Amino acid sequence: MRTVLLAAALAAGAMIAAPTAPASAQVIMTVNHATTGGMTPGACKSKARRVLDMAGVRYHDETASAIWGIQGEGSWQYMVVMYCLSTRDVVVFTAAGADRNQTQPLVDRMLDAWNRTQ
């Protein structure tokens, strides 16, 4: 079940990020995770909103289990998502965009902000 949820989340992130890149660009996705220490999904999402601010990423939207943010402007935007899984004690971080040299630092920055945010 966890693998199915993660695969669906990755596919959704790639589909959302793809239209923001130029037609000739590919979409690169970086993924990481952190344990949530037993916090509720609601508390996880609340912390995720604060993480966006701390990481300097603009809030975009949210779903029942995820907080979405955008980094960049114009055709070079990067989508970041923090998934607060209700079935596991984990938050999954993803970033998608045209350049791995951008997605990896975005995920690293989000993970660092998660570890520093109360």
PASEBA-1860 file (N, C-alpha, C; in nm, 3 decimals):
! residues 118
1> MRTVLLAA> 0.083/-0.119/0.000/0.000/0.000/0.000/0.087/0.126/0.000 ~ 0.192/0.127/0.083/0.279/0.244/0.092/0.347/0.272/-0.042 ~ 0.390/0.165/-0.110/0.454/0.181/-0.240/0.357/0.237/-0.341 ~ 0.232/0.192/-0.339/0.130/0.242/-0.431/0.105/0.390/-0.406 ~ 0.093/0.430/-0.279/0.072/0.571/-0.246/0.189/0.657/-0.293 ~ 0.310/0.611/-0.271/0.427/0.687/-0.312/0.436/0.696/-0.464 ~ 0.406/0.588/-0.534/0.409/0.591/-0.680/0.305/0.687/-0.734 ~ 0.185/0.686/-0.675/0.080/0.779/-0.718/0.121/0.923/-0.692
9> ALAAGAMI> 0.182/0.948/-0.577/0.226/1.083/-0.544/0.334/1.131/-0.640 ~ 0.426/1.045/-0.675/0.532/1.081/-0.768/0.476/1.111/-0.907 ~ 0.382/1.030/-0.951/0.322/1.052/-1.082/0.244/1.183/-1.085 ~ 0.171/1.212/-0.977/0.095/1.338/-0.970/0.189/1.457/-0.972 ~ 0.297/1.450/-0.898/0.393/1.560/-0.896/0.455/1.583/-1.033 ~ 0.486/1.476/-1.102/0.546/1.489/-1.235/0.447/1.550/-1.334 ~ 0.320/1.512/-1.325/0.221/1.567/-1.417/0.197/1.715/-1.391 ~ 0.199/1.755/-1.267/0.175/1.895/-1.235/0.295/1.979/-1.272
17> AAPTAPAS> 0.414/1.928/-1.250/0.534/2.006/-1.279/0.563/2.015/-1.429 ~ 0.525/1.915/-1.504/0.559/1.911/-1.645/0.513/2.032/-1.725 ~ 0.389/2.084/-1.709/0.348/2.196/-1.792/0.428/2.324/-1.768 ~ 0.499/2.336/-1.657/0.571/2.459/-1.628/0.708/2.464/-1.697 ~ 0.754/2.353/-1.750/0.885/2.349/-1.813/0.870/2.366/-1.964 ~ 0.971/2.419/-2.030/0.966/2.431/-2.175/0.942/2.295/-2.240 ~ 0.884/2.293/-2.359/0.848/2.169/-2.426/0.966/2.075/-2.444 ~ 1.085/2.128/-2.462/1.202/2.044/-2.485/1.265/1.991/-2.357
25> AQVIMTVN> 1.220/2.038/-2.243/1.282/1.999/-2.116/1.217/1.873/-2.060 ~ 1.295/1.793/-1.992/1.241/1.679/-1.920/1.214/1.721/-1.777 ~ 1.133/1.643/-1.707/1.105/1.672/-1.567/1.185/1.576/-1.481 ~ 1.260/1.634/-1.389/1.340/1.558/-1.293/1.268/1.563/-1.159 ~ 1.265/1.451/-1.088/1.201/1.449/-0.957/1.299/1.398/-0.853 ~ 1.304/1.466/-0.740/1.386/1.425/-0.627/1.292/1.395/-0.511 ~ 1.318/1.288/-0.437/1.231/1.243/-0.328/1.316/1.216/-0.204 ~ 1.261/1.249/-0.086/1.322/1.214/0.042/1.210/1.206/0.144
33> HATTGGMT> 1.241/1.172/0.267/1.138/1.161/0.370/1.197/1.186/0.509 ~ 1.109/1.206/0.604/1.147/1.218/0.746/1.038/1.154/0.829 ~ 1.075/1.103/0.944/0.971/1.052/1.034/0.904/1.171/1.103 ~ 0.778/1.152/1.139/0.700/1.262/1.198/0.691/1.254/1.350 ~ 0.749/1.153/1.410/0.747/1.144/1.555/0.607/1.123/1.612 ~ 0.520/1.061/1.536/0.386/1.030/1.585/0.286/1.143/1.577 ~ 0.319/1.254/1.509/0.223/1.364/1.500/0.107/1.324/1.410 ~ -0.008/1.386/1.434/-0.126/1.359/1.353/-0.105/1.415/1.212
41> PGACKSKA> -0.180/1.366/1.115/-0.170/1.424/0.980/-0.200/1.574/0.978 ~ -0.293/1.618/1.060/-0.324/1.762/1.067/-0.206/1.842/1.121 ~ -0.140/1.791/1.223/-0.023/1.859/1.279/0.092/1.857/1.177 ~ 0.104/1.747/1.104/0.208/1.737/1.001/0.185/1.842/0.892 ~ 0.060/1.858/0.846/0.030/1.957/0.743/0.052/2.099/0.795 ~ 0.019/2.122/0.920/0.042/2.254/0.979/0.192/2.285/0.981 ~ 0.271/2.188/1.020/0.416/2.206/1.020/0.467/2.225/0.877 ~ 0.411/2.151/0.782/0.452/2.162/0.642/0.431/2.303/0.589
49> RRVLDMAG> 0.321/2.368/0.629/0.298/2.507/0.587/0.409/2.599/0.639 ~ 0.449/2.578/0.765/0.556/2.659/0.823/0.690/2.629/0.756 ~ 0.710/2.503/0.717/0.833/2.464/0.647/0.846/2.539/0.515 ~ 0.736/2.553/0.441/0.741/2.629/0.315/0.797/2.768/0.341 ~ 0.743/2.836/0.442/0.791/2.971/0.475/0.939/2.970/0.510 ~ 0.979/2.877/0.597/1.118/2.872/0.641/1.212/2.840/0.525 ~ 1.166/2.758/0.431/1.250/2.719/0.318/1.245/2.820/0.203 ~ 1.162/2.923/0.218/1.153/3.025/0.113/1.079/2.979/-0.011
57> VRYHDETA> 0.983/2.890/0.008/0.904/2.837/-0.103/0.762/2.891/-0.091 ~ 0.705/2.935/-0.203/0.571/2.994/-0.206/0.463/2.886/-0.196 ~ 0.368/2.906/-0.102/0.252/2.815/-0.088/0.172/2.814/-0.218 ~ 0.126/2.696/-0.261/0.045/2.687/-0.382/-0.094/2.632/-0.353 ~ -0.103/2.518/-0.286/-0.232/2.454/-0.264/-0.214/2.342/-0.162 ~ -0.326/2.279/-0.128/-0.317/2.161/-0.042/-0.428/2.064/-0.075 ~ -0.404/1.939/-0.041/-0.504/1.834/-0.054/-0.523/1.773/0.084 ~ -0.600/1.667/0.092/-0.625/1.604/0.222/-0.497/1.557/0.289
65> SAIWGIQG> -0.395/1.520/0.209/-0.274/1.467/0.270/-0.146/1.537/0.227 ~ -0.156/1.651/0.158/-0.034/1.713/0.106/-0.042/1.865/0.105 ~ 0.075/1.927/0.119/0.093/2.072/0.104/0.183/2.093/-0.017 ~ 0.139/2.180/-0.109/0.209/2.204/-0.235/0.269/2.344/-0.235 ~ 0.390/2.357/-0.289/0.456/2.486/-0.301/0.522/2.500/-0.436 ~ 0.556/2.625/-0.472/0.622/2.653/-0.600/0.744/2.739/-0.574 ~ 0.852/2.707/-0.643/0.976/2.783/-0.638/1.005/2.828/-0.780 ~ 1.038/2.954/-0.801/1.073/3.003/-0.932/0.960/3.079/-0.998
73> EGSWQYMV> 0.989/3.134/-1.115/0.893/3.214/-1.190/0.892/3.172/-1.337 ~ 0.788/3.210/-1.407/0.781/3.186/-1.551/0.786/3.039/-1.588 ~ 0.861/3.009/-1.692/0.864/2.872/-1.742/0.961/2.782/-1.665 ~ 1.034/2.835/-1.567/1.128/2.754/-1.490/1.083/2.740/-1.345 ~ 0.961/2.693/-1.326/0.909/2.672/-1.192/0.938/2.529/-1.146 ~ 0.952/2.515/-1.015/0.972/2.385/-0.954/0.861/2.363/-0.853 ~ 0.796/2.248/-0.862/0.687/2.212/-0.771/0.745/2.129/-0.658 ~ 0.712/2.166/-0.534/0.751/2.086/-0.419/0.624/2.039/-0.349
81> VMYCLSTR> 0.631/1.922/-0.292/0.516/1.866/-0.221/0.565/1.796/-0.096 ~ 0.492/1.816/0.014/0.515/1.739/0.136/0.389/1.658/0.159 ~ 0.402/1.526/0.154/0.291/1.435/0.176/0.294/1.387/0.320 ~ 0.188/1.413/0.394/0.175/1.366/0.532/0.090/1.239/0.529 ~ 0.155/1.125/0.529/0.085/0.998/0.516/0.016/0.960/0.646 ~ -0.112/0.934/0.638/-0.188/0.901/0.759/-0.166/0.757/0.803 ~ -0.116/0.672/0.714/-0.097/0.531/0.747/0.043/0.500/0.798 ~ 0.132/0.598/0.794/0.270/0.579/0.839/0.316/0.701/0.917
89> DVVVFTAA> 0.419/0.684/0.995/0.479/0.791/1.074/0.588/0.859/0.992 ~ 0.547/0.915/0.876/0.645/0.968/0.782/0.586/1.083/0.702 ~ 0.672/1.177/0.664/0.637/1.282/0.569/0.731/1.264/0.450 ~ 0.675/1.269/0.328/0.752/1.250/0.206/0.769/1.385/0.138 ~ 0.891/1.418/0.099/0.923/1.544/0.031/0.953/1.513/-0.115 ~ 0.894/1.590/-0.206/0.927/1.575/-0.348/0.949/1.714/-0.408 ~ 1.031/1.719/-0.510/1.049/1.841/-0.590/1.063/1.797/-0.735 ~ 0.995/1.866/-0.825/1.000/1.831/-0.966/1.025/1.956/-1.049
97> GADRNQTQ> 1.103/1.941/-1.152/1.134/2.052/-1.242/1.234/2.006/-1.346 ~ 1.287/2.100/-1.420/1.371/2.068/-1.536/1.515/2.032/-1.502 ~ 1.563/2.061/-1.381/1.706/2.047/-1.353/1.729/1.984/-1.216 ~ 1.793/1.868/-1.213/1.824/1.800/-1.087/1.910/1.888/-0.996 ~ 1.990/1.974/-1.055/2.072/2.066/-0.975/1.985/2.164/-0.898 ~ 1.858/2.172/-0.931/1.763/2.254/-0.857/1.674/2.170/-0.766 ~ 1.630/2.051/-0.814/1.537/1.971/-0.734/1.602/1.915/-0.609 ~ 1.725/1.866/-0.620/1.793/1.810/-0.502/1.813/1.915/-0.393
105> PLVDRMLD> 1.863/2.036/-0.424/1.876/2.136/-0.319/1.741/2.179/-0.261 ~ 1.635/2.180/-0.343/1.502/2.214/-0.291/1.458/2.113/-0.186 ~ 1.470/1.985/-0.217/1.431/1.881/-0.122/1.520/1.889/0.002 ~ 1.650/1.908/-0.016/1.741/1.920/0.098/1.701/2.039/0.186 ~ 1.667/2.152/0.123/1.627/2.272/0.198/1.497/2.247/0.274 ~ 1.401/2.178/0.211/1.275/2.147/0.278/1.299/2.053/0.397 ~ 1.382/1.953/0.377/1.411/1.857/0.485/1.482/1.926/0.600 ~ 1.576/2.015/0.567/1.645/2.092/0.671/1.546/2.181/0.746
113> AWNRTQ> 1.458/2.247/0.673/1.357/2.332/0.737/1.263/2.249/0.824 ~ 1.229/2.128/0.780/1.143/2.039/0.860/1.212/2.009/0.994 ~ 1.340/1.979/0.987/1.414/1.944/1.110/1.431/2.063/1.203 ~ 1.426/2.186/1.150/1.442/2.306/1.234/1.309/2.367/1.278 ~ 1.197/2.324/1.220/1.066/2.382/1.250/0.998/2.306/1.363 ~ 0.944/2.382/1.456/0.870/2.321/1.568/0.726/2.299/1.532
END
